Each structure stands twice: as structure tokens, then as C-alpha cells.
Amino acid sequence: MSWKCLIRKIVKKPLSAVIKEVCDGWNLPGPENYALQYADGVQTYITESNRLDIKNGCILRLTKAPGRCAEDLYKGIQSSDAGVRCDSLKELASVSTDVTFAQEFISRDGHLLLVKIVEDSNESNVIMTHTLTGFMELMDHGIVSWENLSSVFIKKIASFVNAKPTDASIQQVSLDILENMVLSSHSLFLQVKQEVTMERLIAHLQVTNQQIQTKAMALLMALLQTAGDLDRQVLKMCILLQNIIHSSGSVQDEMAHYLYVLQSVTLNHLEPRMRSPLDCYNQEQRDILHGLRQAAFETESENSLSHERRRSLCAKEFKKLGFSNNSNPGQDLVRTPPGLLALDTMYYFATCYPDAYSRFVLENSSREDKHECPFARSSIQLTLILCEILRIGEPPSETRSDYHPIFFSQDRLLEELFCVCIQLLNKTWKEMRATQEDFDKVMQVVREQITRTLSSKPTSLELFKNKVNALNYSEILKLRQTERLHQEETLAPPVLELKERLKPELLELIRQQRLNRLCQGTMFRKISSRRRQDKLWYCRLSPNHKMLHYGDVEEDMDNPPIETLQEKIPVADIKGLLTGKDCPHMKENKGKQNKEVLDLAFSITYDVEEYSLNFIAPSRTDFCLWTDGLSVLLGRDMSSESMRSELEILLSMEIKLRLLDLENVPIPESAPVVPKPPSNYNFCYDFSQTEQ
């Protein structure tokens, strides 16, 4: 019987009837003791609920029914022969991934048998590893609640984790079991927290076994997230994780996720400050504000000043500090985010780096008002940018793994980053020669500098500082230009080749536009020897492109008919096109014409170059249109900057349209190799014959 026919019968007949038919075909008695199972990949039993998931090409096998398999393993686990027990538990760990088998085994209280083996702890390490693995697989299906486990069992699993000289496989599975306990209920979390010490878990992070490290990190994250607060030893753990990041060749995806979670949970403890506005009636916060002012400006004793004088002096100094509301600077910190976090970062910078702080404030105080980089306003915006980049306030994602190695080298990452970046901001401000109107542009550049540097995964603050300062404004402009070109894929050889093929067609389009523009005509002014613009004349090309008509017109005539233009020059008689200082009417007034007029002047010569028609275009655009159009009439190449710009725009638009269907598809550097033709073409399949 073919498997294709078997699949068709599975879909149409009851599953029991199909199994009976298969058993009868192979002379196997007792079809109720057999079941169908996928033979490749995860060995899942075929049931009435999943039978429709079978696809053509799936390989099935006839095997023991899940109930019979569960019964045999249940008996084998209780055998007096250690070899039989070991083999049975090993097989159990493999088949427990299937929910159908798990239901059968648990219905016989098989999971309680495994719990008893763990509690007794009389078996070898190999048997214990298989027991714990099988137990974990059974519990993963959610058939039995974790809360039904005894405290003796929990203590025994915790002892495997706490024990120093023990089997790595046992510790790995035990850590996995404890993590699931912590995440399942608060009562189990309290028990696990009591039994497993933080010191022991941190010790597991120092081993060379990456699986143990990852499982220990998973349990730590479960404990920290469930507890809702950070243990004092987390900082010590961060230092150890820094060693792991440096020592390991590559951090595995699962470990990277847990590092990201730890980073996110830790940084989110700054969220309350970020969400809290400054309270103008809070004396402590007001003292910090005035501390910023006093640290920047050395003033005489304020006590000797009158109230009005002191108030005026404070307002003046707060203005120099860059507060928008200098009479009540606390209003600048009412907006959340960043709220009080901006005050914290400014105060940290002023107290930990007083020289840099004073230099920043005094340097900008000596500049013109419009070129001054406002410290307070910049600090508030920079703190907000750092909060967004570090995702402070966002709950940890279940899929992200983009942690920052620099986080594990700093106790106060946000504050230290701020101290580096506020000095970077001042440097970038000077490089851009910015004014107050350019504030948003500067902040965009600084955000880009920080983001690009952090994406390179610096492992220390010093490395971050060196990299971010090397990424100056000119480098940012270069990177933007390069990325724009790459984004448009204009650097790929196939695209360059496509450009070259499109050029002739687009150049012809520009030529036709130029000739049409000449046919519409343009009004020019005559300039006399006394350089007075006293007369107007009009010139246009005939519709058949054979005659150039021109003549004097009145100022109120916008588009005179071609018949009113009395003079004409046959295009065939035009001999040359001159521009700028080479034009006859420019030579006649040599030394008297300014550069603007020279840039707009052009002439055509005709009748063996004895005569010329002289033009001064109304604008640079008209100059380009006419010189290009006349070049086309003369059979020459267009050369104006307007033509080059328009050609680039048209090419870019055409390329984007052509590549629209290839979005996110990488374009190879060279064409793929054409495969050799097949030896014969006898691979046609006849669909007219359907299998009965």
C-alpha cells in the first residue's frame, strides 16, 4: 500500500479503521495496541485532533500506542534492574515531549513516581538526569500544576543547584525546573528564594559551561522580575557578567536575551524620576537648582544683597545657564519625561566633573546670544534622548536581545553617558556653527552620533567616549551620503549598468523639452552702450525647428504670435554658439560688464560667422534652457548644470520605479551563472491520470 493512498485514507476514514487496516495488511494482531506517529522531526502521535495537519510528503510509522508505551515505561521505571530503569527513563525523557503520551503517563500517576525518585535520591547521576529531564518535559504541557509539588521535592531540586561538586546535566535541568516554579506562582517563588542563595547563582555565572550560565541567568531574571526590586548583589553580578561578555567568544542568543532583560529591569528603576515633574515647593529640589548656579558662577556673598538685587542676579545667572524660564527655572523641568531625571543628570555632571561643567557654561556665556549653546535646555533634551535610546520605562520584550555591553561596566550608566554626551553636544554645536534656530538639528546629529556609537557595542565608557568623539559632524554627513547612495542602490554594478542604458532615453526626453521650450520663446532685454535696459525683444523657434524668429515687442506682450516677429534666421545657417566673455557684445564692453551679466550672456553666429545674434538671459534657468536647446539644434551635447541636475533626478526616479518590486531583495554584484541545460527534457508530469 502506497503512503499517498494511506494519507488519503487517513483523511477520509476514522483513525482506528486506518490503523486496523494497516495492521491487517502486515498481519499484526491487536490494532488497539498500535498508533501512527511522524517518523521524522518531533515524533508526535497522530490523533483525531491533529490528523488534518498531515501534509503530502510526511513520513508516518506504525508504533506502540501511547497508552501501551506509557504502561511499559511505568513498569520499566520500577524495575529492580538498574539498566532497565535507566533505559526506561531515557526513553521517557524522549517521548514525554508528545502531549498524548504525557496525558497517558500522568493518568497513571507516572509523574509522582518521578517525584519520589528525586526525593529519595538513591539513583546514579545518569538516572537522575533522565528523571529530571522527563519530569520537566511532562510539566511543560501544563497538565499538572506546579503548586502541587511538595516542599521536600523543592528542597531537593534546590540542593542540586546549591551543591558544588555535582553533575552539570543535573544542575542544568534543576535550574530550568526552579525557573518554571518561580514563574508559576508567588508562593513557589518565596520557597525558591529561600532555598537558593544569590551567591550560589552568581557563582554559576563564573563557570565555563555556557548552558549552566544561561540557565542560572534565566533563574536570576525570573527571581528579579518576580521580586520587583533589585538585590544589592546585582551590581556584583553585573561585574561578573562583564567578564562573561569579554571571555566568551560569542554570547548565545538566550544569554543575550537575559542580559537585555537585566539591563532593562535595572534601567527601569530610573522611571519614577523620569515620570516625576519638579516640585517648585520642594526645598531639596530647589537647593539642587541653586547648586547648579552656584557651581557655575563664583558670586559674592548673596546675603549682603537686597532681595530684589539677589533675585535679579539669580535670574541673570539662570539665563546664562540656559534655562528658558530664568525667573522660575523649575518650570523647565515640569515636562515629563525627562522630569527630575534631567535635574539628576545635570547635578551629577556638575558635582562629578566640575571643571568640565564650568568650562561648558563659561565658554557659552562668552559667546553671542544667538551662538550660545544653552546648557539647561540641551541637558533636558539630551536626557530625554538617552532615555529613548536606552528604552527607560519600556517593559522588557520577550524577544529582544540587543543589550549594551557598556551597561555591565558602569554602576550609573545613564549619568556617565550624559557626562560624555553633553560635552559632545557642545563640540558638535561648534562644528555646526549653530545658532538657537539650529537647536533641533544639532540634537538630531547628537542622537545619531550616540546611536551609531552604541550600535558598535563598546565595552567600556572610555571606548565609547573615543568612538563618539571621533564621529564628528563631517563624518556624520559622509555616512549619511554613503547610506543614501547605498539605500538607492546606485553603487551596485547592475544598477550602474541599468543607469547607462536609461541615459540615452532620458537625454532624448530632456532634448525634446528644451526644443519645446525654445518653441514657446522667451522675452529678452536689450542693453545699450549706456547699460540702460530700455528695449524688449522676443525670440522663439518655429514648430518645425527650422527657423529662429525674433523681433522687438512691447512690454505688455507676454507671448507674441510668431507672425508678429519680423526677423528670422534659418537654423541651417547657424554656425556656432558662444557664451560669457566670448560673446561679441561682451567683448565690445570689456571691463564694463559685471560677472552676473557675463554668466547670462550667449550669442549665435550665422552666415560664415560674420553676423551674430546676442542674448542676455533673464535668469540662469533661461540661460541653461536656451544654450541646451541651441546645442541640440547644432547637433552638440548639452552641457549645462541644469541638464545634469535634471538627468540625475530623472535617473533616480526611474531607477526607484524599476527596483520597486525588488525592495529588500539584495542585488548581486554580478549576474548569476546560467546553469547548463539538462541532458534531456523527459521530466514532464501528466496530470490527466489521477490515482484511484
Secondary structure, DSSP 8 states (H G I E B T S, - for coil): --HHHHHHHHHHS-HHHHHHHHHHHTT-S-GGGEEEEESSSS--B--TTTGGG--TT--EEEEE-HHHHHHHHHHHHT-S-HHHHHHHHHHHHHHTTSHHHHHHHHHTTHHHHHHHHHHH--S-HHHHHHHHHHHHHHHTTTSS-GGGS-HHHHHHHHHHHH-SSS-HHHHHHHHHHHHHHHHH-HHHHHHHHHHS-HHHHHHHTTSS-HHHHHHHHHHHHHHHHHH-S--TTHHHHHHHHHHHHHHSSS--HHHHHHHHHHHHHHHGGGHHHHH----TT-HHHHHHHHHHHHHH-----GGGS-HHHHHHHHHHHHHHHT-SSTTSGGGGG-STTTTHHHHHHHHHHHHHSHHHHHHHHHHHHTS-GGG---HHHHHHHHHHHHHHHTTTTS---SS-----GGGGG-SSHHHHHHHHHHHHHHHHHHHTT--GGGHHHHHHHHHHHHHHHHHT--SSHHHHHHHHHHS-HHHHHHHHHHHHHHHTTTTSHHHHHHHHHHHHHHHHHHHHHHHHHHHH-EEEEEE-TT--EEEEEEEEE-TTSSEEEEEEE-TT-SS--GGG--EEEEGGGEEEEEEGGGSHHHHHTTTTS-HHHHHHEEEEEETTTTEEEEEE-SSHHHHHHHHHHHHHHTT-----HHHHHHHHHHHHHHHHHHTGGGTT----SS--------S-------TTS---
